[in-house]
Amino acid sequence: MSQHDESLDLVKQAIRDAGLRATPARIATLQLLRRSSQPLTHSAVVEGLADVNVDKATVFRSLNDMAEVRLVRRTQVGDHVWRFEAIDPNDEHDTGHPHFLCVDCGTVSCLSDVKLTAGSQRASEAVGEVTQILLQGHCNDCK
């Protein structure tokens, strides 16, 4: 079995384990998000699936269905555009990671290795639950 087949089988099984039907649109969407190094907008997912011939409405429903069952995370970085990224299937406690938003070009990058310190976590928990950390600035291409 090739690595592509393994990946396909794992994606199908993840979708089924989450209680959804493993439709071609959901499979292709989750594979695309798992390959992406940054969160993708709905339109970027539609573009990425152009060769699969999945319509915009089906992509939208697939993204939202998979967000409801926590296969993907829906993030909004202040620009009123939802972005979607796969949740790490190997991390059952995946609560997200910070993102960097370039205020010049609008690029959103994952900062997967950035974590709150223990002191920062205690301080934030005293106020409430942190659901997202967003850093803004100028990316290396724009500065």
Secondary structure, DSSP 4 states (H G I P E B T S, - for coil): --HHHHHHHHHHHHHHHTTS---HHHHHHHHHHHH-SS-EEHHHHHHHTGGGT--HHHHHHHHHHHHHTTSEEEEE-SSS-EEEEE--TT-TT-----EEEETTT--EEE-TT----HHHHHHHHHH------EEEE--TTT-
